[in-house]
Amino acid sequence: MMIAGIIEIAAGIIVLRKAEIGGYIVSGWLAVVAPTLLAGFSYVGVTVRDLVIAISAI
């Protein structure tokens, strides 16, 4: 989880500096995280939220 946190902080800094590129990075990261959450089938609500945010970040 610490690595995920570091990646999310780095993505946030990239969005702060360059929003055009950062949106794609955040969208890709959320698209990668969503299937991982769905595999356990205990975080379906979070998975749907992440996918919606990923689509809207583009």
C-alpha positions in Angstrom: 0.0 0.0 0.0 2.9 2.3 0.6 4.0 2.0 -3.0 0.4 2.8 -4.2 0.4 5.9 -2.0 3.7 7.1 -3.4 2.4 6.6 -7.0 -0.8 8.5 -6.1 1.2 11.4 -4.6 3.4 11.5 -7.7 0.4 11.5 -9.9 -1.2 14.3 -7.9 2.0 16.4 -8.3 2.0 15.7 -12.1 -1.6 16.8 -12.3 -0.7 20.0 -10.4 2.1 20.8 -12.8 0.7 19.5 -16.1 -3.0 18.8 -16.0 -3.2 17.7 -19.6 -0.8 14.8 -19.1 -1.7 14.2 -15.5 -5.3 13.4 -16.3 -4.2 10.5 -18.5 -1.8 9.2 -15.9 -4.5 9.3 -13.2 -7.0 7.7 -15.5 -4.6 4.9 -16.4 -3.7 4.3 -12.7 -7.4 4.1 -11.7 -8.1 1.7 -14.6 -5.3 -0.6 -13.4 -6.4 -0.4 -9.7 -10.1 -1.1 -10.5 -9.8 -4.7 -11.6 -7.5 -5.4 -8.7 -10.3 -4.3 -6.3 -12.9 -6.1 -8.3 -11.0 -9.4 -8.0 -11.7 -9.5 -4.3 -15.4 -8.6 -4.9 -15.6 -6.9 -1.6 -15.0 -3.3 -2.8 -17.5 -3.2 -5.7 -18.6 0.4 -4.8 -15.1 1.7 -4.7 -14.3 -0.1 -8.0 -17.3 1.6 -9.8 -16.2 4.9 -8.3 -12.7 4.5 -9.5 -13.9 3.6 -13.1 -16.2 6.6 -13.2 -13.3 8.9 -12.0 -11.0 7.3 -14.6 -13.4 8.0 -17.4 -14.0 11.6 -16.2 -10.3 12.3 -15.9 -9.8 11.9 -19.6 
